[in-house]
Amino acid sequence: GGHDVGVDALVAPGAARTLVGEGVRRERIPRGDHEPGPYRARLGRDEGVRFAAVTGMSTDLGNTAVFGALLTGGTLEIVPADVVTDGPALSALIAEHEVTAMKITPSHLRALLAGGDIALPLELLVIGGEALDGDLAEHARAAGARRIVNHYGPTETTIGVFTYELPDPAPTVVPIGRPLPQARAQVLDALG
C-alpha cells in the first residue's frame, strides 16, 4: 500500500466554494518529480505549502504548483486569468491568501516586475521553463522573494528534475542545479 498524503483544499479565488480533498494515494502519482520527499526536502517544509498556480495545469510549471501543494498537504490557489498579468492584483492575492510559494517563467516574472507595483512576499519563488539570469533573480528578491530556486527539466516530459537554490547575491549565470532525489543526470557525447 501507498502512503496517504493529506490535501487541505483547492481554492479558486472568487469561487462559491472551497473543495476539500479526501487525500491522495502516493502509489497513484507518477514517480520522480511528484514524490513527497523531494518536495519537502527542496521546499524546506514538512507542513503544507500555499502554492499559487499562475500557469496552465498541463505544463510542468502547473505540475509543480499542483503537486507542490498536494504532496505537502498544502493549498493550491488557482489564480484567475485576469490577475495573472496584473502585478498589483497578484500582490493583493498573495497577501490576502497568505501564499507561500509560486512557480513562474522568467519572461512572465520579468513582465510583472517591469510593470512595477508588485510585491512578492513569498517564502519560495520557483522559476523555470526558460533560462534564468542572476539580474532577474535579484529583482525578484528585491520585490520580497526570500528563497529563489531555479527549476529545470526536459520540456518534452513536463517534469522538472533539477533544482538550484540561488545564493544571495545571485550568480550572473544561474546553473540548472542538481537532480532531485530519485532522479539522475547523465552527460552523454555523440556515442552515448
C-alpha positions in Angstrom: 0.0 0.0 0.0 1.0 3.6 -0.5 1.1 6.4 1.9 -1.7 8.9 2.2 -0.8 12.5 1.6 -3.3 14.9 3.1 -4.8 17.7 1.0 -6.2 20.7 2.8 -8.0 22.4 -0.1 -8.0 23.5 -3.7 -9.1 27.2 -3.6 -10.3 29.2 -6.6 -10.4 32.8 -5.6 -13.9 34.2 -6.2 -15.4 30.7 -6.4 -18.6 29.9 -4.5 -17.0 27.1 -2.5 -13.7 25.5 -1.4 -13.0 22.0 -2.5 -11.6 19.9 0.4 -9.6 16.9 -0.6 -10.0 13.4 0.8 -6.3 12.6 0.4 -4.1 11.3 -2.4 -2.6 7.8 -2.6 1.1 8.2 -3.3 1.1 5.0 -5.4 -1.2 6.6 -7.9 1.1 9.6 -8.5 4.0 9.2 -11.0 7.4 8.7 -9.5 10.2 11.2 -9.8 9.3 14.9 -9.5 5.9 14.1 -7.8 7.2 12.2 -4.8 6.5 13.9 -1.4 10.1 13.5 -0.2 11.8 15.7 -2.8 9.2 18.4 -2.4 9.5 18.5 1.3 13.3 18.5 1.1 13.6 21.1 -1.6 10.8 23.3 -0.2 12.3 23.2 3.2 9.0 22.5 4.9 7.2 19.5 6.3 3.8 21.2 6.6 1.6 22.5 3.8 2.7 25.0 1.3 0.3 27.5 -0.1 1.2 27.5 -3.8 -0.2 30.0 -6.3 -0.9 28.5 -9.8 -0.2 31.2 -12.4 0.1 28.9 -15.4 -1.9 26.2 -17.0 -2.2 22.8 -15.3 -1.0 20.9 -18.3 2.5 22.4 -18.1 5.5 21.4 -16.0 5.0 24.7 -14.2 1.4 23.9 -13.4 2.5 20.4 -12.2 5.0 22.0 -9.8 2.2 24.1 -8.2 -0.3 21.3 -8.1 1.9 18.6 -6.7 3.9 21.1 -4.6 0.7 21.9 -2.7 -0.9 18.4 -2.7 2.2 16.4 -1.7 2.9 18.7 1.3 -0.7 18.6 2.5 -1.0 22.3 1.4 -3.3 24.5 -0.5 -3.4 25.4 -4.2 -4.5 28.9 -5.0 -5.7 28.9 -8.6 -5.1 32.5 -9.8 -7.7 33.9 -12.1 -6.5 34.7 -15.7 -7.1 38.5 -15.2 -4.9 38.5 -12.1 -2.0 36.5 -13.6 -0.7 39.5 -15.6 -1.8 42.3 -13.2 1.1 42.9 -10.7 -0.9 44.9 -8.1 -3.8 42.4 -8.2 -1.4 39.4 -7.9 0.4 41.1 -5.0 -3.0 41.5 -3.3 -3.9 37.9 -3.9 -0.6 36.7 -2.5 -1.1 38.8 0.7 -4.8 38.1 1.2 -4.4 34.3 0.8 -1.0 34.1 2.5 0.6 32.4 -0.5 4.0 31.0 0.5 5.2 29.7 -2.9 4.8 30.3 -6.6 6.4 28.9 -9.8 6.7 31.2 -12.8 8.6 31.6 -16.1 11.4 34.2 -16.3 9.5 36.1 -19.1 6.3 36.2 -17.0 8.2 37.4 -14.0 10.1 39.9 -16.0 6.8 41.4 -17.4 5.3 41.6 -13.9 8.4 43.3 -12.4 8.7 45.7 -15.4 5.1 46.9 -14.6 6.2 47.9 -11.1 3.9 47.9 -8.1 4.4 44.2 -7.4 5.3 42.7 -4.1 6.3 39.0 -3.8 6.5 38.3 -0.1 7.0 34.6 -0.8 8.9 32.1 1.2 9.8 30.4 -2.1 9.8 31.5 -5.7 10.4 28.7 -8.1 11.5 29.9 -11.6 11.6 27.6 -14.6 10.6 27.0 -18.2 13.3 29.3 -19.6 16.9 30.3 -18.8 17.1 32.4 -15.6 19.7 35.1 -15.2 21.0 36.5 -11.9 19.8 40.0 -12.5 16.2 38.9 -12.8 16.6 36.8 -9.6 17.9 39.9 -7.8 14.9 42.0 -8.9 12.6 39.2 -7.6 14.5 39.2 -4.3 14.1 43.0 -4.1 10.3 42.5 -4.5 10.3 40.3 -1.5 11.0 36.7 -2.5 13.1 35.1 0.2 14.2 31.9 -1.4 14.6 31.6 -5.1 15.0 28.2 -6.8 15.8 27.6 -10.5 13.9 24.5 -11.6 14.8 22.7 -14.8 13.7 19.7 -16.7 13.1 18.4 -20.2 10.1 20.2 -21.6 9.1 17.1 -23.6 8.3 15.3 -20.4 6.8 18.2 -18.4 8.8 17.1 -15.5 11.3 19.3 -13.7 14.1 17.2 -12.2 16.9 19.7 -11.4 16.9 22.4 -8.8 19.4 25.1 -7.8 18.7 27.4 -4.8 20.2 30.8 -5.6 22.6 32.3 -3.0 22.4 36.0 -2.1 23.7 37.7 -4.2 22.7 35.5 -7.2 25.4 34.5 -9.7 25.2 36.2 -13.1 24.9 32.8 -14.9 22.5 30.6 -13.0 23.2 26.9 -13.1 20.4 24.3 -13.6 21.5 22.6 -10.4 21.4 19.0 -9.2 18.9 16.3 -9.8 16.1 15.8 -7.4 16.3 12.6 -5.2 15.2 9.6 -7.2 16.4 11.2 -10.5 19.8 11.1 -12.1 21.6 13.1 -14.8 23.9 11.8 -17.5 26.1 13.9 -19.8 26.5 11.9 -23.0 28.6 12.5 -26.1 27.6 11.6 -29.7 28.4 8.0 -29.0 26.0 7.8 -26.0 
